[in-house]
Amino acid sequence: MPITDELDKLQKEIDTAKKDAAIFEGRLQESMKRLKEDFGLESVEEATKEIGRLKTEIVSLEADVEKGITSLKENYQW
């Protein structure tokens, strides 16, 4: 294969990679915008911390529900 053909092929690959990078950058910006608008979070780190907080809250709420169910079963016939 002549060198010019190889260079053309490489140029096409570079152009495709640049286009893909621009698309992914746009997606990232949109995701960060939604993160801020929907949840008031500025970064992925903040989102990760919020996820941890919410998981802890869910565990606590599940325990409260289980206690409530147990109490109901003890006080009322099912």
C-alpha positions as CSV (number, residue, x, y, z in Angstrom):
1,M,0.0,0.0,0.0
2,P,1.4,3.4,-1.0
3,I,2.3,5.8,1.8
4,T,-0.3,8.3,0.6
5,D,-3.0,5.7,1.0
6,E,-1.8,4.9,4.5
7,L,-1.7,8.6,5.4
8,D,-5.2,9.1,4.0
9,K,-6.4,6.1,6.1
10,L,-4.8,7.5,9.2
11,Q,-6.2,11.0,8.6
12,K,-9.7,9.5,8.4
13,E,-9.2,7.6,11.6
14,I,-8.0,10.8,13.3
15,D,-11.0,12.7,12.0
16,T,-13.3,10.0,13.2
17,A,-11.7,10.1,16.6
18,K,-12.0,13.9,16.8
19,K,-15.7,13.7,15.9
20,D,-16.2,11.0,18.6
21,A,-14.4,13.0,21.2
22,A,-16.5,16.0,20.4
23,I,-19.7,13.9,20.8
24,F,-18.6,12.5,24.1
25,E,-17.5,15.9,25.4
26,G,-21.0,17.2,24.6
27,R,-22.6,14.3,26.4
28,L,-20.4,14.9,29.4
29,Q,-21.3,18.5,29.5
30,E,-25.0,17.7,29.3
31,S,-24.7,15.1,32.0
32,M,-22.9,17.6,34.3
33,K,-25.6,20.2,33.6
34,R,-28.3,17.8,34.5
35,L,-26.5,16.7,37.6
36,K,-26.4,20.4,38.7
37,E,-29.9,21.2,37.7
38,D,-31.7,18.1,39.0
39,F,-29.7,17.5,42.1
40,G,-27.7,20.7,42.9
41,L,-24.4,18.8,42.6
42,E,-21.3,20.3,41.0
43,S,-19.1,17.2,40.4
44,V,-19.0,13.5,40.1
45,E,-17.3,13.4,43.6
46,E,-20.3,15.2,45.1
47,A,-22.7,12.8,43.3
48,T,-20.8,9.8,44.7
49,K,-21.0,11.2,48.3
50,E,-24.7,11.9,47.8
51,I,-25.2,8.3,46.6
52,G,-23.5,7.0,49.7
53,R,-25.7,9.2,51.9
54,L,-28.9,8.1,50.2
55,K,-27.9,4.4,50.5
56,T,-27.4,4.9,54.2
57,E,-30.8,6.6,54.4
58,I,-32.5,3.8,52.5
59,V,-31.0,1.2,54.9
60,S,-32.3,3.2,57.9
61,L,-35.7,3.5,56.3
62,E,-35.9,-0.2,55.5
63,A,-35.0,-1.0,59.1
64,D,-37.8,1.4,60.3
65,V,-40.3,-0.3,58.0
66,E,-39.3,-3.8,59.2
67,K,-39.7,-2.6,62.8
68,G,-43.1,-1.3,62.0
69,I,-44.2,-4.5,60.3
70,T,-42.9,-6.5,63.3
71,S,-44.8,-4.3,65.7
72,L,-48.0,-4.7,63.6
73,K,-47.6,-8.5,63.5
74,E,-47.2,-8.6,67.3
75,N,-50.2,-6.4,68.0
76,Y,-52.6,-7.6,65.4
77,Q,-53.4,-11.0,64.0
78,W,-52.6,-11.5,60.4
